[in-house]
Amino acid sequence: MKSISIFGTSSDAGKSTLTFVIGRLLQERGFNVGVFKAQNVSNNSHVCDDGSEIAIAQYFQAEVLGIPTSYHLNPILLKSGHGNSASLIVKGHVVEDKEVREYYHDLDTLKPAVDECFEYLSERYECLICEGAGSPVELNLMDKDLSNIYIAEKYNTKIILVADIEKGGVFASIWGVYNLLPESLRANVIGVIVNKFRGDRTLFDEGVRIIEERFGIPVLGVLPYLPLNLGFEDSQSLKNFVQNKPHPAKKIGIINYPTMSNYNDFEPLIADETIFVEFITSNVSLENFDLIILPGSKRVIEDLKWLKKTGLFDALQKREKEILGICGGYQMMFESILDDACVETTKPSRESGLGFIDDVIVFQKEKVLNKGKYTLFGKTLNGFEIHHGVSAKYPLVYEKGHIKGTFVHGFFDDEVFENYKKTTIDTFIATMRDEIDMKRILKYVI
């Protein structure tokens, strides 16, 4: 059985969701299916069953399909670094910070890790659904592309294009991507899925005819716009979240600093009909919120400086109502942050924190990666830790007065949310099931 590459004709076309949707539809037909993304660029990550770290999108896809999680699903992960650098995570563990130019120059050294992981999964699954990255035909970067062209060429995957009709220019994007692909890969394109269609589906019947007859590309489905509000992969996905809560009982503000990470912590809040969630990007009044959350951060010191620059730092210090810090946000609550190991800075440095907690955060080179059961604030939960900063006095959690903080992600998850998540995903997939031409897909992959 052939594996499948999901190529977007643009960024945020819906590759991540189509990966688990098609995976589930293949599972329903009795096939053993895995997911894979050679390289991801995301500050949103999760700790796997094997104690490694991968992008949240691949973790979420595996969770939907009910398969084990490990670094094999996402062997290369890049996170924001200082300046023009990125934190390079290979096979689930931090290797180093690299300048972008240096990363591309050394790309061939990463291919063995990609090959090893793809082949490991290929031995365990009949079909891998391989999510691409961005557009597969950025001509100046095609020779540096691990997630799209490299995988499709080396492993002869069948290709499904995904086009976002909401962005406009859907015909140009389909035609352009298809015709800019290498000729050998065009032969492996089995069709296109038009995603995020609003309104009467029959209004696009002429569009389907044009794509199939004039472009010669089969249309495998025209999918309706359906907000999921789960599995947020990046800030672009976060901006698309939908809330319709006219009479919320509680209003929560989340500080959206420049390198905020692990947005998925707040999916249970967004899903709760009694809570209105607002992401704060400027120095607005904090007194209108029942709770302020300092979320995770990929660049804790940098985001702490941003708080000071915007005036939110002073506003937080003056606030007398509840504040909760999670991971990076928790670290900002301490007296200061010490980075002698140059984890986030180019030279040893110390940055004063909010001063709520009587200890110093010390950055260490080796990242803490833990996953398991935790008891926090009287609640037992399944969570995970993923951080460089450590506290000697409060290694996991702190609570005093209106201040609470923890290193643990997943604090808001509970049985109610898990049931909501399952129902939402099942409903989402059921809607797409009726619109995707699986017979045509199976014709090409079996």
Secondary structure, 3 states (H helix, E strand, C coil): CCCEEEEECCCCCCHHHHHHHHHHHHHHCCCCEEEECCEEECCCEEECCCCCEEEHHHHHHHHHHCCCCCHHHCCEEEEECCCCEEEEEECCEEEEEEEHHHHHHCHHHHHHHHHHHHHHHHCCCCEEEEECCCCCCCCCCHHHCHHHHHHHHHCCCEEEEEEEHHHCCHHHHHHHHHHHCCHHHHCCEEEEEEEEECCCHHHHHHHHHHHHHHCCCCEEEEEECCCCCCCCCCHHHHHCCCCCCCCCCEEEEEECCCCEECHHHHHHHHHCCCEEEEEECCCCCCCCCCEEEECEECCHHHHHHHHHHHCHHHHHHHCCCCEEEECHHHHHCEEEEEECCCCCCCCCEEEECCCCEEEEEEEEEEEEEEEEEEEECCEEEEEEEEEEEECCCCCCEEEECCEEEECCECCCCCHHHHHHHHHHHHHHHHHHHCCCCHHHHHHHHC
